[in-house]
């Protein structure tokens, strides 16, 4: 693991991805937990690549503690971007008490759309887009109230799902406007997952934990070289649209 004492990290993207890995004589889906940091110069760096249970709050706590033991300063962390993994948000706030949480709008949109009939998905997606891409937090709240009014009776479970996450979905408004598009979602880490899977697809099954780490660390180094040319906020486009096709 790399030392982190020389970095000033302000944001963290947090998620996990599963790989088919050979364990003894069987093949199992093994999660690799990924944490990507954003420095004070807006450049992305890998902070953690580690096997572990992404649904375990205690696993995430150990990962955060490990990063701090490698020199990560908790007082510089301003924001954690994540989906709704069990216990993750609570543990993150405990380990980084000065930081806020941004819930990934794509994951929240998926959850909401899963509770809407097929004929209404595009309509509801448009309303969600109005909320998440509003010009200000106050405008977003106005669109949210209209959403509740329009759908609370017909899709109560969808509305409840959005209500439960709305505050965490709008945290990004407290940060510089030019960074909003990058802070709304875990798009940064989702792209990393796609690259991992693209590069390892010909192997189908990875030959154990050590082999997986070597491959992923090589890919991570190549990604970091590319990231040097693309500071946060410059090349991250909205990705909500594609989920209207997959929902």
C-alpha positions, 0 to 999 in steps of 0.5 A, a space after each residue: 500500500 502506498 504512503 499517503 502522508 504527502 498527499 492532501 486529500 479533500 474528496 473520496 469516492 468509495 465503492 466495491 466491485 466483484 471479480 470471479 476469482 479462483 479460491 482453492 478448487 472453487 470459483 467465487 465472486 470476490 469483492 475488491 473495495 476501491 477508494 479513490 481520492 481527490 487531492 487539493 489540486 483536483 487530481 485523482 489518486 488511488 488510496 485503497 485496493 483491497 479484498 473485503 466485504 463491501 456490505 460490512 461496516 467493520 471492513 470499511 472502518 478498518 480500511 479507513 483506519 488503514 488509510 489514516 495509518 498510512 498518513 491520510 489526514 482525516 481533517 482534510 477530508 471534506 466529502 465522501 461520494 458513495 452509494 447506499 452500502 450498509 453501514 458505510 455512511 455511518 462509519 465514514 462520518 465517524 472516521 471523518 467527522 469534518 466531512 459531508 456525504 454525497 449519495 450517488 444520484 445514479 444509484 438513488 435513481 435506479 432505486 426510485 425507478 425500480 419502483 415505477 411502472 415501465 410506462 412511466 419510467 421516462 417521465 419519472 426520470 425526467 423529473 429526477 433530472 430536474 431535481 439533480 441538475 437544478 441550478 441551485 439547491 433551492 431550485 432542486 428542493 422545489 422540483 423535489 416537492 413537485 415530484 412528491 406532489 405528483 407521485 406520492 399517491 401513485 408510486 408511494 414506495 418510489 417517493 419514499 425511496 427518494 425522500 430517504 436519500 434526498 438530503 445526501 443527494 444534494 450535498 454537492 451544492 455546498 462545493 465549487 460549481 465547476 466541480 458539481 458534475 463530478 461530485 453528483 455520482 460515483 461515475 469516477 469509480 464506476 469508470 474504473 470498474 469498467 476498465 478493470 473488467 475490460 482489461 481482465 475479461 480475456 482471463 474470465 477467472 482471476 487466479 487468486 488474490 495476489 494475482 488479482 492485486 498485481 493486475 489491478 495495481 498495474 491498471 491503476 497506475 496506468 489510469 493515474 497517468 491518464 488522470 494527470 491530464 484530466 483534473 476533476 470537473 473537466 471530463 466527467 459527463 452526466 450519466 443519468 440518461 443511460 439508466 432510462 434504458 436499463 431500468 
